[in-house]
Structure formats: structure tokens, C-alpha cells
Amino acid sequence: MATTTLSFNQIAAASSVDMVNSFAQDFSKLREMLAHSQFSVLPNGTNLTVAAKTATLQDGIAAENAEIPASTIVGDASIVTLTYKKYRALIGFERIATEGEGAVVNADNLLRGQLQGDVKQAIADGLATAGNTAVTPSAGDSVQKRCAALWAALSAGRESYATTPVFFANPSAVAEYLGAANITVQTAFGVQYLVNFLGLGTLILSAKIPATTIYATAEENLVVAAADISSINGAGFATDQSGVIAVKHAPKDENAAMQVVAIAGIKVVPAVASHIYKSVLSA
């Protein structure tokens, strides 16, 4: 049984800073993993626009004095609203008295894992955006063939765009391949990934992706937007420098407990929905 020599206020202040720094460092690793994606911190309530299809450009040929054919720059669009996700946990005074700072660290880790899970779910939701492009596999196609077909479709569909391919799959979809291959899986932001998968691009693994589905897109097509929390800094919350997360540890006397409140809001959307390519095996 552990005890602590730190005061309640010392534990609260240190825990808020530690949790903010840990989440911010993990988020920076996500930025490294998706280095060519667009990362933005925007006001809470901002509407993110997702174009349904790419631009249609004319060939630029027009006779002298003739009207120049118009190019279609944007198609139909949908809106995703950036909103806060808010979590709260209580750690009883009894636990803190006996377990010390470790009791708070355990609660913080659970909340941080939930916030990371929100981001992984946001990625899955962004990939499933209506208007994405299906690449139909054959029943016996291996994961290698499916990824190659997705890569080919992505390369053709984004021929006029900068494209750094990235693939997304459920671990179960690629388990057989990984079991037979001599490959090192890396981890960032609680996400496992493989660099230069099959020589095609990064493969990101997440249980949030349906087991029968593999997605491919360009890193450049992904927009990762965080709801700015810097405006609540005066309420006693610890915040990171970029304004991605706010955390506050404080007493809740009526429960004889330390209360932890964590706030963050991150959405992941495609700039162009049709530039998300998916391979779905039939049941």
C-alpha cells in the first residue's frame, strides 16, 4: 500500500500538466505519421466542408474571341461540424490517500485513451464519408491484391494532385499477411502502422475500421481539425501550446474526491470524398 508526501493541490496541478503534455506529444506523433495531411486548430462550432467530387477541368482550347469553356471547380458538398468532446472522472480521497499520485495517473490514462479513441473513430468516420469510391475485389483476393488495386485506382483518380498514399485496415484483415511477413509494426497515438507497406505507402491499423474493408487515400486529402480550447484557459484548465486539449484537476468536496475534466474535439474529414477509395469483401 503506497502513500504520498505530495499535497492534494500539488498532485492536481502536476497531473493536469502531465496529461496535457502527454496528449499533445502523442498528437504530434500522429502529425508525423500523416505528415502531408492538413492539420488545423479552428474555433469550436466551425463547419468543415467535404467536396463530393473532384474538379472537372476543360482542355484550355478556345478559338479567338470564342467563349472560354468553364471548368467545374467544386462539386456538391457536405458539412461536418467541429465540436468539443468532454469527459469527467472522480478519484476518491481514500484512493489518493492510499495510492498517492498513481491513483490519479491511472484515471488520467483511461481518459487519455478515450480521447485517443475519439480520434481513431473520427478517422474511421471520415473514411466512411458518403461519396467515397468503391473498388470491388474478387472473393479470393489477398490483402496484397486489394491494396494494389486501391493504389492503382488512387493513382489514376488523383493523377493531377500531389498524392502520398495511405491505407487503413482492421488488424484482422491483414493478420494472415503480417503473420507470414518479416515486418515491424510501429505505434503512434495508440495506433499501429507500417511504413512503406508493399512499397505502396503507409498502412494504418485500427479496430474502428470494419473487418471487411480496406481504405486508401492520399495523406494530402485528409483534413485533421481540432476545436480550439485555448479560450477557456482562464477557467483554471491546463492547455497545450497549440490549443488541442484542456485538462483540469480540482477537488469536488461533495463527493470527497478529486475531479478530472478533459476537453478536446478532433474531426478527420476528406477534402474530396471521392478520393477515398474502399475495397469491401462481400459476406
Secondary structure, DSSP 8 states (H G I E B T S, - for coil): -----S-HHHHHHHHHHHHHHHHHHHHHHHHHHTTTSEEEEE-TT-EEEEESS--B-------TTS-----B----EEEEE---EEEEEEEEHHHHHHHTHHHHHHHHHHHHHHHHHHHHHHHHHHHT-TT-EE----TT--HHHHHHHHHHHHHHHTTTS---EEEEE-HHHHHHHHHHS----EEETTEEEEEEETTTEEEEE-TTS-TTEEEEEEGGGEEEEEE--GGGGGGT-EE-TTS-EEEEEEEEGGGTEEEEEEEE-EEEEESBGGG-EEEE---
